Amino acid sequence: MAKTAIKTIIRRKRQVRVRKKVRGSSARPRLSVFKSARHIYAQIIDDTTGTTLVAASTVSQGAKDLGNGGNVLAAVFVGKEVATLALTKGISSVVFDRNGFLYHGRIKALADSARESGLIF
């Protein structure tokens, strides 16, 4: 089995453990983060209805001038973007779902910038 396949399986196991405890509601939706080698994505999801309320990523139009979407600066941008979009929709408090990724690097930078921009979690 390839090394990347093993890493993916381990991340999926962590993801299942996290998702058992983290549930988003309409009062406190879930901020889900996904990262790939080139991009980072964040979306706020209401799990009771299964709808995405707010989404931001390095693929979106505002992030075209970033250049590399797979670094910490891009994660900070996406964190600020998702927080401002959430606050304009009236969402101030969320539950953070790191999606099985370890809480360091880009995931931590996105979470810190979302907190600094006004989201509570």
DSSP file (Angstrom, degrees, kcal/mol; ACC not computed):
  #  RESIDUE AA STRUCTURE BP1 BP2  ACC     N-H-->O    O-->H-N    N-H-->O    O-->H-N    TCO  KAPPA ALPHA  PHI   PSI    X-CA   Y-CA   Z-CA
    1    1 A M              0   0    0      0, 0.0     2,-0.0     0, 0.0     5,-0.0   0.000 360.0 360.0 360.0 139.9    0.0    0.0    0.0
    2    2 A A     >  -     0   0    0      1,-0.1     4,-1.7     4,-0.0     5,-0.2  -0.297 360.0-117.8 -71.9 156.6    1.3    3.5   -0.8
    3    3 A K  H  > S+     0   0    0      1,-0.2     4,-2.1     2,-0.2     5,-0.1   0.872 114.0  53.0 -63.5 -38.3    2.3    5.9    1.9
    4    4 A T  H  > S+     0   0    0      1,-0.2     4,-2.0     2,-0.2    -1,-0.2   0.844 106.2  53.7 -68.4 -32.3   -0.4    8.4    0.8
    5    5 A A  H  > S+     0   0    0      2,-0.2     4,-2.1     1,-0.2    -1,-0.2   0.899 108.9  48.6 -67.6 -39.5   -3.1    5.8    1.0
    6    6 A I  H  X S+     0   0    0     -4,-1.7     4,-2.3     2,-0.2    -2,-0.2   0.910 110.5  51.2 -65.7 -41.9   -2.1    4.9    4.6
    7    7 A K  H  X S+     0   0    0     -4,-2.1     4,-2.3     1,-0.2    -2,-0.2   0.891 109.5  50.9 -61.9 -39.1   -2.1    8.6    5.5
    8    8 A T  H  X S+     0   0    0     -4,-2.0     4,-2.3     2,-0.2    -1,-0.2   0.901 109.6  49.7 -66.1 -40.9   -5.6    9.0    4.1
    9    9 A I  H  X S+     0   0    0     -4,-2.1     4,-1.9     2,-0.2    -2,-0.2   0.911 111.2  49.0 -64.2 -42.2   -6.9    6.0    6.0
   10   10 A I  H  X S+     0   0    0     -4,-2.3     4,-2.0     1,-0.2    -2,-0.2   0.900 111.4  49.7 -64.3 -40.8   -5.4    7.3    9.3
   11   11 A R  H  X S+     0   0    0     -4,-2.3     4,-2.5     1,-0.2    -2,-0.2   0.895 108.2  53.6 -65.1 -39.2   -7.0   10.8    8.6
   12   12 A R  H  X S+     0   0    0     -4,-2.3     4,-2.1     2,-0.2    -1,-0.2   0.876 107.4  51.2 -62.9 -37.6  -10.3    9.1    7.9
   13   13 A K  H  X S+     0   0    0     -4,-1.9     4,-1.9     2,-0.2    -1,-0.2   0.917 111.6  46.7 -65.4 -42.5  -10.2    7.3   11.3
   14   14 A R  H  X S+     0   0    0     -4,-2.0     4,-2.3     1,-0.2    86,-0.3   0.893 110.0  55.2 -63.6 -38.7   -9.4   10.6   13.1
   15   15 A Q  H  X S+     0   0    0     -4,-2.5     4,-2.7    84,-0.3    -2,-0.2   0.899 106.5  49.7 -61.6 -42.6  -12.3   12.2   11.1
   16   16 A V  H  X S+     0   0    0     -4,-2.1     4,-1.2     1,-0.2    -1,-0.2   0.907 110.6  50.6 -63.8 -41.5  -14.8    9.6   12.3
   17   17 A R  H  X S+     0   0    0     -4,-1.9     4,-0.6     1,-0.2    -2,-0.2   0.903 113.6  44.9 -62.3 -41.4  -13.6   10.2   15.9
   18   18 A V  H >X S+     0   0    0     -4,-2.3     4,-2.1     1,-0.2     3,-1.0   0.911 109.5  54.8 -69.5 -42.4  -14.0   13.9   15.6
   19   19 A R  H 3< S+     0   0    0     -4,-2.7    -1,-0.2     1,-0.3    -2,-0.2   0.723  96.8  66.1 -67.5 -21.5  -17.4   13.8   13.9
   20   20 A K  H 3< S+     0   0    0     -4,-1.2    -1,-0.3    -3,-0.2    -2,-0.2   0.867 115.1  29.2 -63.4 -34.4  -18.8   11.6   16.7
   21   21 A K  H << S+     0   0    0     -3,-1.0     2,-0.7    -4,-0.6    -2,-0.2   0.744 109.3  73.2 -98.0 -27.4  -18.5   14.6   19.0
   22   22 A V     <  +     0   0    0     -4,-2.1     2,-0.4    73,-0.0    -1,-0.1  -0.821  53.7 160.9-101.0 115.1  -18.8   17.6   16.7
   23   23 A R        -     0   0    0     -2,-0.7     2,-0.4     6,-0.1     5,-0.1  -0.999  27.7-141.3-131.0 134.5  -22.3   18.3   15.4
   24   24 A G        -     0   0    0     -2,-0.4    23,-0.3     6,-0.1     2,-0.2  -0.754  19.3-174.8 -94.7 142.0  -23.5   21.6   14.0
   25   25 A S        -     0   0    0      3,-2.4    70,-0.1    -2,-0.4    22,-0.1  -0.671  43.8 -97.9-121.3 179.5  -27.0   22.9   14.7
   26   26 A S  S    S+     0   0    0     -2,-0.2    -1,-0.0     1,-0.2    20,-0.0   0.811 126.7  48.2 -70.9 -26.5  -28.9   25.9   13.4
   27   27 A A  S    S+     0   0    0      1,-0.3    66,-0.3    64,-0.0    -1,-0.2   0.898 131.5  16.8 -76.1 -41.8  -27.8   27.8   16.5
   28   28 A R  S    S-     0   0    0     64,-0.1    -3,-2.4    63,-0.1    -1,-0.3  -0.806  83.6-163.8-131.8  90.8  -24.2   26.8   16.2
   29   29 A P        -     0   0    0      0, 0.0    66,-2.5     0, 0.0     2,-0.5  -0.184  26.6 -99.4 -71.1 170.0  -23.3   25.5   12.8
   30   30 A R  E     -Ab  45  95A   0     15,-3.0    15,-3.1    64,-0.2     2,-0.9  -0.779  20.0-148.5 -97.6 128.7  -20.2   23.5   12.0
   31   31 A L  E     -Ab  44  96A   0     64,-3.5    66,-3.0    -2,-0.5     2,-0.4  -0.852  23.3-167.6 -94.0 104.8  -17.1   25.1   10.5
   32   32 A S  E     -Ab  43  97A   0     11,-3.0    11,-2.3    -2,-0.9     2,-0.4  -0.791   3.4-162.9-100.3 135.8  -15.5   22.4    8.4
   33   33 A V  E     -A   42   0A   0     64,-1.6     2,-0.4    -2,-0.4     9,-0.2  -0.949   8.7-179.2-121.1 135.9  -12.0   22.7    7.0
   34   34 A F  E     -A   41   0A   0      7,-2.5     7,-3.3    -2,-0.4     2,-0.4  -0.999   5.8-169.1-131.8 138.2  -10.4   20.7    4.2
   35   35 A K  E     +A   40   0A   0     -2,-0.4     5,-0.2     5,-0.2     2,-0.2  -0.980   6.6 179.3-128.2 141.0   -6.9   21.1    2.9
   36   36 A S        -     0   0    0      3,-3.0    -2,-0.0    -2,-0.4     5,-0.0  -0.631  50.1 -90.9-119.0-175.0   -5.1   19.7   -0.1
   37   37 A A  S    S+     0   0    0     -2,-0.2    33,-0.1     1,-0.2     3,-0.1   0.831 124.6  27.5 -68.7 -30.7   -1.6   20.2   -1.3
   38   38 A R  S    S+     0   0    0     31,-0.1    31,-0.4     1,-0.1     2,-0.3   0.684 124.4  25.6-105.2 -21.7   -2.6   23.2   -3.4
   39   39 A H        -     0   0    0     31,-0.2    -3,-3.0    29,-0.1     2,-0.4  -0.879  54.9-144.6-141.1 167.2   -5.7   24.7   -1.8
   40   40 A I  E     -A   35   0A   0     -2,-0.3    18,-1.5    -5,-0.2     2,-0.4  -0.998  17.3-165.7-136.5 140.1   -7.6   25.1    1.5
   41   41 A Y  E     -AC  34  57A   0     -7,-3.3    -7,-2.5    -2,-0.4     2,-0.4  -0.939   6.4-176.2-127.6 144.3  -11.4   25.1    1.8
   42   42 A A  E     +AC  33  56A   0     14,-2.8    14,-2.8    -2,-0.4     2,-0.3  -0.996   6.9 172.3-140.5 136.9  -13.7   26.2    4.6
   43   43 A Q  E     -AC  32  55A   0    -11,-2.3   -11,-3.0    -2,-0.4     2,-0.6  -0.998  27.8-134.9-144.1 148.9  -17.5   26.0    4.9
   44   44 A I  E     -AC  31  54A   0     10,-3.0     9,-3.0    -2,-0.3    10,-1.2  -0.911  30.6-169.1-104.9 123.0  -20.1   26.5    7.5
   45   45 A I  E     -AC  30  52A   0    -15,-3.1   -15,-3.0    -2,-0.6     2,-0.8  -0.917  23.9-146.0-121.7 134.9  -22.7   23.7    7.6
   46   46 A D  E  >> - C   0  51A   0      5,-2.7     4,-1.9    -2,-0.4     5,-1.3  -0.892  15.9-166.4 -94.3 109.6  -26.0   23.4    9.3
   47   47 A D  T  45S+     0   0    0     -2,-0.8   -22,-0.2   -23,-0.3    -1,-0.1   0.702  79.5  65.6 -75.0 -19.4  -26.1   19.6   10.1
   48   48 A T  T  45S+     0   0    0    -24,-0.2    -1,-0.2     1,-0.2   -23,-0.1   0.892 120.8  20.5 -69.9 -36.9  -29.8   19.6   10.9
   49   49 A T  T  45S-     0   0    0     -3,-0.4    -2,-0.2     2,-0.1    -1,-0.2   0.586 102.3-126.9-103.6 -14.4  -30.8   20.5    7.4
   50   50 A G  T  <5 +     0   0    0     -4,-1.9     2,-0.3     1,-0.3    -3,-0.2   0.807  61.1 137.6  75.0  29.9  -27.6   19.4    5.7
   51   51 A T  E   < -C   46   0A   0     -5,-1.3    -5,-2.7     0, 0.0     2,-0.6  -0.836  56.0-125.9-113.0 148.3  -27.0   22.8    3.9
   52   52 A T  E     -C   45   0A   0     -2,-0.3    -7,-0.2    -7,-0.2     3,-0.1  -0.814  24.2-178.3 -88.5 122.3  -23.9   24.8    3.4
   53   53 A L  E     +     0   0A   0     -9,-3.0     2,-0.3    -2,-0.6    -1,-0.2   0.873  67.6   7.9 -88.7 -42.4  -24.5   28.3    4.7
   54   54 A V  E     -C   44   0A   0    -10,-1.2   -10,-3.0     2,-0.0     2,-0.3  -0.995  64.1-176.2-142.6 142.0  -21.2   30.0    3.9
   55   55 A A  E     +C   43   0A   0     -2,-0.3     2,-0.3   -12,-0.2   -12,-0.2  -1.000   5.7 169.9-142.0 143.6  -18.1   28.8    1.9
   56   56 A A  E     +C   42   0A   0    -14,-2.8   -14,-2.8    -2,-0.3     2,-0.3  -0.988   9.0 156.0-147.8 147.5  -14.7   30.2    1.2
   57   57 A S  E >   -C   41   0A   0     -2,-0.3     3,-0.6   -16,-0.2   -16,-0.2  -0.954  55.0 -99.5-158.7 174.9  -11.6   28.8   -0.4
   58   58 A T  T 3  S+     0   0    0    -18,-1.5     8,-0.1    -2,-0.3   -17,-0.1   0.509 117.4  64.9 -80.7  -4.1   -8.4   29.6   -2.2
   59   59 A V  T 3  S+     0   0    0    -19,-0.3    -1,-0.2    10,-0.1   -18,-0.1   0.661  83.0 101.0 -86.8 -19.0  -10.2   28.7   -5.5
   60   60 A S  S X  S-     0   0    0     -3,-0.6     3,-1.2     1,-0.1     4,-0.1  -0.089  89.7-102.4 -67.0 167.3  -12.7   31.5   -5.1
   61   61 A Q  G >  S+     0   0    0      1,-0.3     3,-1.3     2,-0.2     4,-0.2   0.833 116.7  58.7 -61.8 -36.9  -12.4   34.8   -7.1
   62   62 A G  G 3  S+     0   0    0      1,-0.3     3,-0.4     2,-0.1    -1,-0.3   0.688 102.4  55.1 -68.8 -17.3  -11.0   36.8   -4.1
   63   63 A A  G X  S+     0   0    0     -3,-1.2     3,-1.3    -6,-0.2     4,-0.4   0.268  73.6 101.9-100.8  11.2   -8.0   34.6   -3.7
   64   64 A K  G X  S+     0   0    0     -3,-1.3     3,-0.7     1,-0.3    -1,-0.2   0.825  79.6  54.1 -66.0 -30.7   -6.7   34.8   -7.3
   65   65 A D  G 3  S+     0   0    0     -3,-0.4    -1,-0.3     1,-0.2     3,-0.1   0.464  86.7  83.8 -84.9   0.5   -4.0   37.2   -6.4
   66   66 A L  G <  S-     0   0    0     -3,-1.3     2,-1.3     1,-0.2    -1,-0.2   0.808  74.4-160.5 -70.6 -28.6   -2.6   34.9   -3.6
   67   67 A G  S <  S+     0   0    0     -3,-0.7     2,-0.6    -4,-0.4    -1,-0.2  -0.714  71.2  44.6  84.2 -96.8   -0.5   32.9   -6.0
   68   68 A N        -     0   0    0     -2,-1.3     3,-0.4     1,-0.1     6,-0.2  -0.730  63.5-171.7 -85.3 122.2    0.1   29.7   -4.0
   69   69 A G  S    S+     0   0    0     -2,-0.6   -11,-0.1   -31,-0.4    -1,-0.1   0.436  73.2  72.1 -91.8   0.4   -3.1   28.5   -2.3
   70   70 A G  S    S+     0   0    0    -31,-0.1     2,-0.2   -33,-0.1    -1,-0.2  -0.059  81.0  85.6-108.2  33.2   -1.4   25.9   -0.2
   71   71 A N  S  > S-     0   0    0     -3,-0.4     4,-1.6   -33,-0.2     3,-0.2  -0.716  89.0 -97.6-125.9 179.2    0.5   27.9    2.3
   72   72 A V  H  > S+     0   0    0     -2,-0.2     4,-2.3     1,-0.2     5,-0.2   0.851 119.0  57.6 -67.2 -36.0   -0.2   29.6    5.7
   73   73 A L  H  > S+     0   0    0      1,-0.2     4,-2.0     2,-0.2    -1,-0.2   0.890 106.7  49.3 -62.7 -38.1   -0.9   33.0    4.2
   74   74 A A  H  > S+     0   0    0      2,-0.2     4,-2.4     1,-0.2    -1,-0.2   0.880 109.2  52.4 -66.6 -37.8   -3.7   31.5    2.1
   75   75 A A  H  X S+     0   0    0     -4,-1.6     4,-2.3     2,-0.2    -2,-0.2   0.890 108.0  51.0 -65.6 -39.0   -5.1   29.8    5.1
   76   76 A V  H  X S+     0   0    0     -4,-2.3     4,-2.1     2,-0.2    -1,-0.2   0.910 110.2  50.4 -62.8 -42.0   -5.2   33.1    7.0
   77   77 A F  H  X S+     0   0    0     -4,-2.0     4,-2.5     1,-0.2    -2,-0.2   0.927 111.0  47.6 -61.3 -45.9   -7.0   34.7    4.0
   78   78 A V  H  X S+     0   0    0     -4,-2.4     4,-2.7     1,-0.2     5,-0.2   0.880 109.9  53.7 -66.0 -37.6   -9.6   31.9    3.9
   79   79 A G  H  X S+     0   0    0     -4,-2.3     4,-1.8     2,-0.2    -1,-0.2   0.919 111.9  44.0 -61.5 -44.8  -10.2   32.2    7.7
   80   80 A K  H  X S+     0   0    0     -4,-2.1     4,-2.4     2,-0.2    -2,-0.2   0.904 114.3  51.2 -65.4 -40.9  -10.8   35.9    7.4
   81   81 A E  H  X S+     0   0    0     -4,-2.5     4,-2.2     1,-0.2    -2,-0.2   0.924 110.9  45.7 -64.1 -46.5  -13.0   35.5    4.4
   82   82 A V  H  X S+     0   0    0     -4,-2.7     4,-2.0     1,-0.2    -1,-0.2   0.861 113.1  51.7 -67.5 -34.2  -15.2   32.8    5.9
   83   83 A A  H  X S+     0   0    0     -4,-1.8     4,-2.5    -5,-0.2    -2,-0.2   0.917 110.7  46.4 -68.7 -42.9  -15.6   34.8    9.2
   84   84 A T  H  X S+     0   0    0     -4,-2.4     4,-1.8     2,-0.2    -2,-0.2   0.901 113.6  48.9 -67.6 -38.8  -16.7   38.0    7.4
   85   85 A L  H  X S+     0   0    0     -4,-2.2     4,-1.2    -5,-0.2    -1,-0.2   0.895 112.5  49.1 -65.2 -38.9  -19.2   36.1    5.2
   86   86 A A  H  <>S+     0   0    0     -4,-2.0     5,-3.0     1,-0.2     4,-0.4   0.911 109.7  50.6 -66.4 -42.8  -20.5   34.3    8.3
   87   87 A L  H ><5S+     0   0    0     -4,-2.5     3,-0.8     1,-0.2    -1,-0.2   0.853 107.2  53.8 -66.7 -33.4  -20.9   37.6   10.2
   88   88 A T  H 3<5S+     0   0    0     -4,-1.8    -1,-0.2     1,-0.2    -2,-0.2   0.799 108.8  49.9 -69.9 -26.4  -22.8   39.2    7.3
   89   89 A K  T 3<5S-     0   0    0     -4,-1.2    -1,-0.2    -3,-0.3    -2,-0.2   0.450 124.2-105.2 -87.8  -0.7  -25.2   36.2    7.4
   90   90 A G  T < 5S+     0   0    0     -3,-0.8     2,-0.7    -4,-0.4    -3,-0.2   0.645  76.7 135.5  89.0  15.6  -25.7   36.6   11.2
   91   91 A I      < +     0   0    0     -5,-3.0    -1,-0.3     1,-0.2    -2,-0.2  -0.875  11.9 153.9 -99.2 116.8  -23.6   33.6   12.2
   92   92 A S        +     0   0    0     -2,-0.7    28,-2.5     1,-0.2     2,-0.4   0.646  59.3  50.4-115.1 -21.8  -21.4   34.5   15.2
   93   93 A S  B     +d  120   0B   0    -66,-0.3     2,-0.3    26,-0.2    -1,-0.2  -0.976  63.0 166.2-125.9 130.4  -20.8   31.2   16.9
   94   94 A V        -     0   0    0     26,-2.5     2,-0.5    -2,-0.4   -64,-0.2  -0.856  35.5-118.8-134.2 167.8  -19.7   28.0   15.3
   95   95 A V  E     -b   30   0A   0    -66,-2.5   -64,-3.5    -2,-0.3     2,-0.5  -0.949  35.0-128.3-106.7 130.5  -18.3   24.5   16.2
   96   96 A F  E     -b   31   0A   0     -2,-0.5     2,-0.6    25,-0.3   -64,-0.2  -0.687  22.6-173.0 -88.8 126.4  -14.9   23.8   14.7
   97   97 A D  E     -b   32   0A   0    -66,-3.0   -64,-1.6    -2,-0.5   -82,-0.0  -0.950   8.9-171.6-117.6 108.4  -14.4   20.6   12.7
   98   98 A R    >   -     0   0    0     -2,-0.6     3,-1.8   -66,-0.2    -1,-0.1   0.487  35.3-132.0 -82.0  -1.5  -10.8   20.1   11.7
   99   99 A N  T 3   -     0   0    0      1,-0.3   -84,-0.3   -84,-0.1     3,-0.1   0.772  65.2 -53.1  63.5  30.8  -11.9   17.2    9.5
  100  100 A G  T 3  S+     0   0    0      1,-0.3    -1,-0.3   -86,-0.3     2,-0.2   0.349 106.0 127.3  88.2  -7.8   -9.3   14.7   10.8
  101  101 A F    <   -     0   0    0     -3,-1.8    -1,-0.3   -68,-0.2     2,-0.1  -0.558  68.6-102.0 -82.3 149.2   -6.4   17.0   10.1
  102  102 A L        -     0   0    0     -2,-0.2     2,-1.8     1,-0.1     5,-0.3  -0.417  34.9-112.2 -69.2 145.7   -3.9   17.7   12.9
  103  103 A Y  S    S+     0   0    0      4,-0.1     2,-0.3    -2,-0.1    -1,-0.1  -0.553  82.8  83.0 -85.1  79.7   -4.4   21.1   14.6
  104  104 A H  S >  S+     0   0    0     -2,-1.8     3,-1.2     0, 0.0     4,-0.2  -0.956  77.2  13.3-162.4 167.5   -1.2   22.9   13.5
  105  105 A G  T 3> S+     0   0    0     -2,-0.3     4,-2.2     1,-0.3     5,-0.2  -0.412 127.8   3.8  66.5-124.9    0.1   24.8   10.5
  106  106 A R  H 3> S+     0   0    0     -2,-0.2     4,-2.3     1,-0.2    -1,-0.3   0.848 133.0  53.0 -67.8 -35.8   -2.6   25.8    8.0
  107  107 A I  H <> S+     0   0    0     -3,-1.2     4,-2.1    -5,-0.3    -1,-0.2   0.928 112.6  44.8 -66.2 -43.9   -5.5   24.5   10.0
  108  108 A K  H  > S+     0   0    0     -4,-0.2     4,-2.7     2,-0.2    -2,-0.2   0.888 112.2  52.5 -66.6 -39.8   -4.4   26.4   13.1
  109  109 A A  H  X S+     0   0    0     -4,-2.2     4,-2.2     2,-0.2    -2,-0.2   0.903 110.2  48.1 -64.3 -41.1   -3.7   29.6   11.0
  110  110 A L  H  X S+     0   0    0     -4,-2.3     4,-2.0     2,-0.2    -2,-0.2   0.927 113.5  47.2 -64.3 -44.7   -7.2   29.4    9.5
  111  111 A A  H  X S+     0   0    0     -4,-2.1     4,-2.2     1,-0.2    -2,-0.2   0.911 112.6  49.0 -64.2 -43.2   -8.8   28.9   13.0
  112  112 A D  H  X S+     0   0    0     -4,-2.7     4,-2.4     1,-0.2    -1,-0.2   0.905 112.0  47.9 -64.9 -41.2   -6.8   31.8   14.5
  113  113 A S  H  X S+     0   0    0     -4,-2.2     4,-1.5     2,-0.2    -1,-0.2   0.848 110.6  51.8 -70.7 -31.8   -7.7   34.2   11.7
  114  114 A A  H  <>S+     0   0    0     -4,-2.0     5,-2.2     2,-0.2     4,-0.3   0.896 111.1  48.3 -68.1 -39.0  -11.4   33.3   11.9
  115  115 A R  H ><5S+     0   0    0     -4,-2.2     3,-1.3     1,-0.2    -2,-0.2   0.920 110.6  50.6 -64.9 -43.3  -11.3   33.9   15.7
  116  116 A E  H 3<5S+     0   0    0     -4,-2.4    -1,-0.2     1,-0.3    -2,-0.2   0.811 106.1  56.7 -65.1 -28.7   -9.6   37.3   15.2
  117  117 A S  T 3<5S-     0   0    0     -4,-1.5    -1,-0.3    -5,-0.2    -2,-0.2   0.510 131.0 -87.4 -83.5  -3.9  -12.2   38.3   12.6
  118  118 A G  T < 5S+     0   0    0     -3,-1.3     2,-0.2     1,-0.4    -3,-0.2   0.377  80.6 133.4 122.2  -5.7  -15.0   37.8   15.1
  119  119 A L      < -     0   0    0     -5,-2.2     2,-0.6   -26,-0.1    -1,-0.4  -0.552  44.7-142.3 -77.5 143.6  -16.2   34.1   15.0
  120  120 A I  B      d   93   0B   0    -28,-2.5   -26,-2.5    -2,-0.2    -5,-0.0  -0.926 360.0 360.0-109.6 121.2  -16.6   32.4   18.4
  121  121 A F              0   0    0     -2,-0.6   -25,-0.3   -28,-0.2    -1,-0.1   0.262 360.0 360.0-160.7 360.0  -15.6   28.8   18.8
